[in-house]
Amino acid sequence: MEWIGRKNILIVGLGLMGGSYAKALKRLGFHISALDRDPEAIAWALREKIIDEGCAGMEERLVREADTAVFALYPGAFLEWITQYQHLFQPGIMITDVTGVKSCVVYQIQDALRDDVEFIAAHPMAGRETSGVQNSDDRIFRDANYIVVPTEKNTPKAIEWCGVLGRLLGCGKISVLSPEEHDEMIGFVSQLTHCIAVSLMTCSDNTHLADYTGDSFRDLTRIARINDRMWSELFLMNREPLLRQMDLFLKEMTGFREMLEKGDTEGMREKMRLSTERRALFDRK
């Protein structure tokens, strides 16, 4: 297995996802080091023993000693970090990420990297509506979907290695998509759903909704507690796929509205039957 001999894992960006990676991999006996701009995040992770070493800012030794690196940074910050510090990587290091968009990031990172460093992109479909290392939890990976996102520059060894990482985290289904396929899919299953949740919370200014709602509204708007800086950046970087998915959703919603306006009971019931049939596929997973 490609993980044999890889024991020193560097986490760059110790927020919710970086911290959850650290917890999962430290439990398996890997030596975990971390870099983050926030000294409180590093201090908390050291106190809680989810990392072995850490530094607020840059510590060259931690980068030089790592044989694996996981980047949990915003896309722009990821590229900036690689440009500035990749000279510190040891030859042969494998690096991966958790970034929510790929086409606009993966190719730039791979083009910028030295030839003796391989970047294989990945996206664990796991998370929470909260942020920060204090909310990290490796249980979010249990049976979660995990997407490996290779390009023609990636070797079969790296693709296999990245899939093994997903298994080590505890993920269930491991899929392989191109950056373009990933971004189209993520525009629908993740970004569009966040747009819908935000819109539901902003289309009514009734401050007493919490006194009246049931589980359906709470379930639909759970992800409306959103990191505005991160998600706005992700939306803009995946603008075209997300706009296509928005248009498809608006078409469906408009069609449903017209059925309601016309009193088309059978049309609405047919949509509901199709919805029930498709949702059942999730229940069988």
N, C-alpha and C positions, 0 to 999 in steps of 0.2 A: 504494500500500500504506500502511496506517495507521501503519506504523513510521517512515515518512519524517518527519524532523523530530524524532523522539524519540531522543535520543542519551544523555541522562543518566539512568541507571538506579540507583535506590537499593535496596539489599538490607537488609531489617530482620530481623536474626536470622541470624548467620553460622555456622551449624552445617553438618552434612553437606549438607542440601538447599540452603541459602542459598549455601554455598560452591560447590556444583556448578553452580547457576545462574550465579554470578559467573564461574566458569571458562568456561562455555559462551558467555556473552554477551561477555565481554572478548575472547575469540578473534575475535569478529565485529567488533570495533572500537568497541563501545559504551564510554562512560565509566562506570565502575562505582564507586559509593561504597557504604559499608556502615556500619551501626550494630549494635553488639552489646554486651552487658553485660560480656563477658569481654575484658579488654585483651590477653590472650595470643592470642586468636583474631584480633583485628584486627592485631596485630603480625605474626603468622604470615602472614596473607593479604597484607599489604603486602610482606613479605620475598619471598614467592613470586610477587609481582606478579599476583595474581588479582583485586586491586582497585586502583583508582587512589588512592582516599582512604578513610579510615575513622576512626571515633571509638568509643571505649568509653563507652557512655552515650548522651548526646544532643548533637548538633551541629546547631543550627537551620539553619545555612547549607546543609548537605547536604540537608535536607528541602526547603527553599525552592527549591533549584536543580533538584531532580529533576522530570522530566516523566513518569517511570514509577517505580512502586515495587512490589517483590515482598516480601510478608510471609511469612517462614518462622519463625513463632512458634507456641507452643502456643495453642490457641483462646482461653483466658481472657486470656492476655497480649496477644493480637492486639486484642481488644475494648478492653482497658484502654489500649493504646497509641493507638488511634484516638480514644478519648474525650479523652485528654490532649493529643494533639499535632496533630490534624487541622487546626487553625487555621493551621498552617505550610505546608500544601500550596498550591502554586500552582493557580489555576483551570485546569480542563481536564485535570488529571493523571489518568492511568489507573493503578489499583492492582489487584493480583491477589494470590493466595496459593498455598500448597501444602498447606493444612490437610486432614487426613485425614477430617474429618467436616464436613458442610455445613449441614444443616437448622438446627442449634442455633447456628450462627455467622453464616451469610450474611445472613439477614434482620435480625439485630441490627446487624450492621455497616452494612448499607445504610440502615436506619432512622436510624442515628446520624450518617451522613455528611452533609456539606453537599451542596446540590443541584448544585454545579459540580464535584464529584468523583465519578467512577464506579468502583465496585468490581465486577469480574467475577471470580467464583471459578473456580479450576482445581485439578486434582489430577493431577500427573504420576505415573504408576504405575511408579515407579522408586525405588530406594533400596538400602541395604545394612544388614547386621546390626550395623554399627559406627556410631558417631556422631562429631560434631566436624568442624570445618572441615579438620583435618589429614587426614581420610579422604575429603574431597570428591573427586569425579571426574566430569567431564562426560560420560564414556563411558556412564554409567548411563542416559542418555537415548536412546541410539542404538536406534532402532526400538521404543522403549517406547510403550505406550499412554498417551494423554493425554486427560483428561476436562475439558471446559469445562462449567461448572455455572451457567447463567444463571437469572435470575428474570424476572418481568414488568417489573421496574424497569430491566433492562438494555437498551441500545440494540443494534440490529443491528451498528452500527459496533464496539461493544465486544466482541461475540461473535466477530466476524471478527478483530479485533485479538488476542484471546486465543488463537484458533486459530493465528494466524501465530506467536505466541510459542512455542507447542508445536513448530511446524515449525523455528523458529530453533534451538531447543534440540537438535533432532535426532530428535524423537519421530516414530513412524510413524503409527499409527492415531489420528486425532483424533475423539473422540466428544462428543456433547452430551447431558447428562442433567439433569433437574431436581434440586434438592437432595435431595428425598425419594427419587428413583430412585437417585441416587448413594449415599445412605446405606444403602439396602437392598442394593445390589450390593456395596458395600465391606464390609458386615457379613459377606458370604459369602466373597468372594475374598481378603480381606485379614485382617479381624479374626478370623474363625473359624479361619483357618489358623494365626494366631499363638496362639490359644487351644489348638489341637490340639498345636502344637509344644511349648508350655509344659507341657501335661499329659503328653506323652510323656516329657519330661525329669524330671517330678516324681513320676511313678507308680512309679518304681523308685529305691531308694537305693543301688543297686550302684555303688560308686565305680570299678569296673574295666570298666565298659561300653565305654570307649574302646579297651580291649584286644581286644574281641571283635566289635565291630560292623563291618558292611560299608557300602557306599555308600548303601544304602536308608535306613538309620537316620540317617546323616549328612545326606543330602538332606532328609529329612523334618523334621529338627530344626535346620537351619541358622539359621532365624529365631528359635530359642529363646533366643539371646543378645539380650536385649530391654531396651530402655530402659523400666524399670518406671514411672517417673513419667509419661512421655509416653503410653504405651500404656494404662495404667490410666485416665488422663483421657479418652482417646479412647473406650475401651470404655464408660465411664459416660455420656459425652455421646451415644453411639449405642446406649444400653442396649436399647431395644425391638427395633430391627432385629436387633441381635446376638443377643438372646435367641431371636428367631424362628428364626434360622439355627442356633443351638445345638440347639434342639428338633428341627429337621429332621435334623440330623446324628445326634443321639442316637437318633432313630427308625430311621434307616438302620443304625446300628451295632447297635442292639438286634435288628433284623430279621436282620442277618447272623449275629449270635450265635445266634439261634434256629435258623437253618439249620444252623449247625455242630453245635449240640447235638443236633438231630434227624437228623444225617447226610444232609441234603438236598444231595447233590452237584450235582444239576442246577440247583437254586435258586442255589447259590453260583456255578456256572459262568455262569449267565445274568447275574448281577450283574457278573461279571468281563468278559463279552463287552460288556455295555453300557458299562462303565467304559473298556474299550479303544477302543470306537467313539467315545465322547465325547472321550477324550484325544487321539485322532488329529486332531481339529479344531485343536488347538493346534500340532501338528507341521506342519500345512499353512499356518500363518500365515507 
